Amino acid sequence: MQDNELVALLKNGSQEAFEKLYARYKRQLIFVGRRTLKSEDDLEDMVQDVFLQLWETRETLNPELSFSAYLFTIMRNRILYHYRNFDVYARYAQHILENADDSTNETEDTIIDNDFSMLLNGVIESLPPMQKTIFTLSRIEGLTYKEIAEKLQLSIPAVQKHASLTLKKIKNHLKLHADIHLKK
């Protein structure tokens, strides 16, 4: 089938069309991403995010437009976003290093680490069972979304959706407690 036919089916919610497009373009996206990203884990996550975005916005797709151009544009934007965030993080880390005290307080660091671990464990424990399971399989056991989908007998988009929702919940919860990282 041609891309435009698969996109039309995908637009109507066809998981089979999604899987065919995924199989057709995953390697090409990885190839493009390898030129700029050094981390295979970051690259794999980014490709998964591209396809998750594709699934989430499938109703807005136009089968008459170039699907590959659309997909590679999403990938390019993800890479640019990644490097923009990396630059912000690097500047923040440099600022911290330049303004850090020469002495360390191991007791306070241990308390902060424990507080952070308790906070993270608390939010993970509060997740719905499916999100908790997918988070554990993905982030702790290191399985790919495809492996998780096979293990739990779910579709890849369903696993991606649960993973995305979980990460958003964790990030939002940790943002509420950003003071843990800022203590001196």
VEXDREN-2710 file (C-alpha; in Angstrom, 1 decimal):
% VEXDREN-2710
k/r/px/py/pz
1/MET/0.0/0.0/0.0
2/GLN/1.1/3.5/-0.7
3/ASP/1.7/6.0/2.2
4/ASN/-1.4/8.0/1.3
5/GLU/-3.6/4.9/1.6
6/LEU/-2.1/4.0/4.9
7/VAL/-2.5/7.5/6.2
8/ALA/-6.2/7.5/5.2
9/LEU/-6.6/4.3/7.2
10/LEU/-4.6/5.6/10.1
11/LYS/-6.7/8.8/10.2
12/ASN/-9.7/6.5/10.8
13/GLY/-7.9/4.8/13.7
14/SER/-6.4/1.7/11.9
15/GLN/-3.8/0.2/14.2
16/GLU/-2.7/-2.1/11.3
17/ALA/-1.9/1.0/9.2
18/PHE/0.0/2.6/12.0
19/GLU/2.1/-0.6/12.5
20/LYS/2.9/-0.7/8.8
21/LEU/3.9/3.0/8.7
22/TYR/6.0/2.3/11.9
23/ALA/7.7/-0.6/10.3
24/ARG/8.3/1.4/7.1
25/TYR/9.8/4.5/8.7
26/LYS/11.4/3.5/12.0
27/ARG/14.8/2.6/10.6
28/GLN/14.8/5.7/8.4
29/LEU/14.1/7.9/11.4
30/ILE/16.8/6.2/13.4
31/PHE/19.3/6.7/10.5
32/VAL/18.4/10.4/10.4
33/GLY/18.7/10.8/14.2
34/ARG/22.0/9.0/14.4
35/ARG/23.7/11.8/12.5
36/THR/23.0/14.2/15.3
37/LEU/22.2/12.2/18.5
38/LYS/24.9/10.2/20.2
39/SER/22.8/8.2/22.7
40/GLU/21.0/5.2/21.3
41/ASP/18.6/5.4/24.2
42/ASP/17.7/9.0/23.5
43/LEU/17.3/8.1/19.8
44/GLU/15.0/5.2/20.5
45/ASP/12.9/7.3/22.9
46/MET/12.7/10.1/20.4
47/VAL/11.6/7.8/17.6
48/GLN/8.9/6.4/20.0
49/ASP/7.8/9.9/20.8
50/VAL/7.5/10.8/17.1
51/PHE/5.2/7.8/16.5
52/LEU/3.3/8.6/19.7
53/GLN/2.7/12.1/18.4
54/LEU/1.7/10.6/15.1
55/TRP/-0.9/8.4/16.8
56/GLU/-2.2/11.2/19.0
57/THR/-2.7/13.5/16.0
58/ARG/-3.8/11.0/13.4
59/GLU/-7.3/12.6/13.0
60/THR/-5.6/15.8/11.6
61/LEU/-3.5/14.0/9.0
62/ASN/-4.0/14.9/5.4
63/PRO/-3.4/11.8/3.1
64/GLU/-2.8/14.1/0.1
65/LEU/0.3/15.6/1.7
66/SER/3.8/13.9/1.8
67/PHE/3.7/11.7/4.9
68/SER/7.4/11.1/4.9
69/ALA/8.1/14.9/4.9
70/TYR/5.6/15.3/7.8
71/LEU/7.3/12.5/9.8
72/PHE/10.8/13.8/9.2
73/THR/9.7/17.3/10.2
74/ILE/8.4/15.9/13.5
75/MET/11.8/14.2/14.0
76/ARG/13.8/17.3/13.1
77/ASN/11.7/19.3/15.6
78/ARG/12.2/16.7/18.3
79/ILE/16.0/16.8/17.8
80/LEU/16.0/20.6/17.9
81/TYR/13.9/20.6/21.1
82/HIS/16.3/18.0/22.6
83/TYR/19.4/20.2/21.9
84/ARG/17.6/23.3/23.1
85/ASN/16.8/21.6/26.4
86/PHE/20.3/20.1/26.6
87/ASP/21.8/23.6/26.2
88/VAL/19.6/25.0/29.0
89/TYR/20.6/22.1/31.2
90/ALA/24.3/22.6/30.4
91/ARG/24.1/26.3/31.2
92/TYR/22.3/25.5/34.5
93/ALA/24.9/22.8/35.4
94/GLN/27.7/25.3/34.7
95/HIS/26.0/27.9/36.8
96/ILE/25.7/25.5/39.7
97/LEU/29.3/24.4/39.4
98/GLU/30.5/28.0/39.3
99/ASN/28.4/29.0/42.4
100/ALA/28.7/25.8/44.4
101/ASP/30.3/25.8/47.8
102/ASP/33.7/24.0/48.0
103/SER/32.5/22.1/51.0
104/THR/29.8/19.4/50.9
105/ASN/27.4/18.3/53.5
106/GLU/26.9/14.6/53.1
107/THR/24.2/14.4/55.7
108/GLU/22.1/17.0/54.0
109/ASP/22.8/15.5/50.6
110/THR/21.6/12.1/51.9
111/ILE/18.5/13.6/53.4
112/ILE/17.7/15.3/50.1
113/ASP/18.3/12.1/48.1
114/ASN/16.1/10.2/50.5
115/ASP/13.3/12.9/50.2
116/PHE/13.6/12.7/46.4
117/SER/13.4/8.9/46.4
118/MET/10.4/8.9/48.7
119/LEU/8.7/11.5/46.5
120/LEU/9.4/9.6/43.3
121/ASN/8.4/6.3/44.9
122/GLY/5.2/7.9/46.2
123/VAL/4.1/9.1/42.8
124/ILE/5.0/5.8/41.2
125/GLU/2.9/3.9/43.8
126/SER/0.0/6.2/43.2
127/LEU/-0.2/5.5/39.5
128/PRO/-3.0/3.4/38.0
129/PRO/-1.9/-0.3/37.8
130/MET/-1.3/-0.3/34.0
131/GLN/0.7/2.8/34.0
132/LYS/2.8/1.6/37.0
133/THR/3.4/-1.7/35.2
134/ILE/4.4/-0.1/32.0
135/PHE/6.7/2.4/33.8
136/THR/8.4/-0.4/35.7
137/LEU/8.9/-2.5/32.6
138/SER/10.2/0.5/30.5
139/ARG/12.2/2.6/33.0
140/ILE/13.3/0.0/35.5
141/GLU/13.6/-3.2/33.5
142/GLY/14.6/-1.4/30.3
143/LEU/12.2/-3.1/27.9
144/THR/11.2/-1.3/24.7
145/TYR/7.6/-0.3/24.0
146/LYS/7.3/-3.1/21.5
147/GLU/8.5/-5.7/24.1
148/ILE/6.1/-4.3/26.6
149/ALA/3.2/-4.4/24.1
150/GLU/4.0/-8.0/23.4
151/LYS/4.3/-9.0/27.1
152/LEU/1.1/-7.2/28.1
153/GLN/-0.8/-8.0/24.9
154/LEU/-1.4/-4.4/24.1
155/SER/-0.8/-2.3/21.0
156/ILE/2.3/-0.2/20.8
157/PRO/0.3/3.0/20.7
158/ALA/-1.5/2.0/23.9
159/VAL/1.8/1.4/25.6
160/GLN/3.2/4.7/24.3
161/LYS/0.1/6.5/25.5
162/HIS/0.4/5.0/29.0
163/ALA/4.1/5.8/29.2
164/SER/3.5/9.4/28.0
165/LEU/0.8/10.0/30.6
166/THR/2.9/8.4/33.3
167/LEU/6.0/10.6/32.6
168/LYS/3.8/13.7/32.5
169/LYS/2.3/12.8/35.9
170/ILE/5.8/12.2/37.4
171/LYS/7.2/15.4/35.9
172/ASN/4.3/17.5/37.1
173/HIS/4.5/16.0/40.6
174/LEU/8.2/16.6/40.8
175/LYS/7.8/20.2/39.6
176/LEU/5.6/20.8/42.6
177/HIS/8.4/19.7/44.9
178/ALA/11.3/21.4/43.1
179/ASP/12.4/22.9/46.4
180/ILE/14.1/19.5/47.3
181/HIS/16.7/20.2/44.6
182/LEU/17.3/23.8/45.5
183/LYS/18.2/23.4/49.2
184/LYS/21.8/24.3/50.2
END
